[in-house]
Amino acid sequence: MDQRFDVTERFAQGAQFIAGELRPGTSGRTQAVTDPATGEQVYTYELAGTADVDAAVAAARQALPEWAGATPGERSEALHRFAAVLDQRAEEFAYAESLQCGKPIKLSREFDVPGSVDNAAFFAGAARHLEGKAAGEYSGDHTSSVRREPIGVVGSIAPWNYPLQMASWKVLPAIAAGNTIVLKPAEITPLTSVMYAQAAREAGIPDGVVNIVSGAGRDAGEHLVGHPDVAMTSFTGSTAVGKRVAEIATATVKRLHLELGGKAPFVVFDDADLDAAVHGAVAGALINTGQDCTAATRAYVQRPLYDAFVSGVADLMATVRLGDPFDPATDLGPLISHAQRDRVAGFVERARKYATVVTGGEAPGGELAKGAYYLPTLIADAAQDSEIVQSEIFGPVLVVLPFDTDDEGLALANDTPYGLAASAWSRDVYRTGRAVREIKAGCVWVNDHIPIISEMPHGGYKASGYGKDMSAYSFEEYTQVKHVMYDITGVARKDWHRTVFGDRG
């Protein structure tokens, strides 16, 4: 059932959630939340300033001893309750996510919200499996063990393309491991992040464990990254901003986790199932209107299938339904803003000088003209070193290029600074096995593109950053390892002292 609500009424007290309470920001500046489908402002709030960041970090520090000292079972029970609350409020989350992002309601209902519930359920179980290791004896009179301990207060910064999912990916592994967190969502999409923190409180997670500061990156974000009481920073966003985050974090030598840009190759060998590859390319390129770091953006198709692939993708793109995000029949919503639409359009217009726009390449007219919509776009005949092939566009644009040999196709796939995700399409297990081995990316799908699951890690190679989200591997980001050595004989210390300093009585 569609559970809409009055956003202004729901967030009347502000869009900052600190120590369990909603409050206004103190920066002295306001920010509008705009519906990308209509261009209308649906909410205006006071942005967080540095004082709000300080208050949130202080709340997280205060909550840390109790939460870090909780047993794995206690944290697990709290996260199970959290998953249940998220599930109960699924329609509210789907509505708010589609409203602030413009994504089709069916995407929010079938992907974003269920994925976030599943993440919470996974980490509820994983919280009980933070195991250390036992080591062998030392000289017969010592034994060692390894402890995994929480790092402390985590400062996280999330992007605007998947606000709810990114809140889940940042918050859950951090608090499951015993940390507390201050999350800064993108200032244009704060709604579901604040709702997420409220749901955590409703589930009985103590105040101060999850805090939200909705502020601009240049003040609230940078202050959070550089804060001396923040022990770790986790950032998802562009590679350019990621470099700035790393620069600031270096000053306090804090732990850093970066999930940055992507330019995913989609490699189709000449024995692939053509129909499956065509449908996979359209779905992979247009997911979330192409505003996805793992979206299929560069299709490399072996020459025998090239013409049929181009024709098939163009025909299928023509059937994609743009429309009201809250219409269940809508396949493709608007981009996040008119500015982002204009940015995407700029890439395509520049590409017309050196490539062929096969289909799309413009904003639709009629009722959709008032929103930030852009038609699904297919581009061919571009050179490998061209802007449209090498740069992250973050829109509903797929570029297709031919290749002749397997060696060439894999070399082209790797010819980019990024390495977040990729896919390989073939009926030959040896071909796909080689592709999986040779493509330099954190995730390689075989005969599919886009699916992710909570049990498996997500993270990049090269300029796509380092560190893993989701899965048990993410605990390696949010814990620190301590070696503990025990004297098990009662006399080892004295013997060691004599060995080092001699017998002195």
Secondary structure by P-SEA (a helix, b strand, c coil): ccccccccccccccccccccbbbbbcccbbbbbcccccccccbbbbbbcaaaaaaaaaaaaaaccccccccaaaaaaaaaaaaaaaaaaaaaaaaaaaaaccccaaaaaccaaaaaaaaaaaaaaacccbbbbbbbbccccccbbbbbbbccbbbbbbccccaaaaaaaccaaaaaacccbbbbcccccaaaaaaaaaaaaaaccccccbbbbbcccccaaaaaaacccccbbbbbccaaaaaaaaaaaaaaccbbbbbbbbbbbbbbccccaaaaaaaaaaaaaccccccccccccbbbbcccaaaaaaaaaaaaaaaccccccccccccccccccaaaaaaaaaaaaaaccccccccccccccccccccccccbbbbcccccccccccccccccbbbbbbbccaaaaaaaaaccccccccccccccaaaaaaaaacccccccccccccccccccccccccccbbbbccccccccccbbbbbbbbbccccaaaaaaaaaccccc
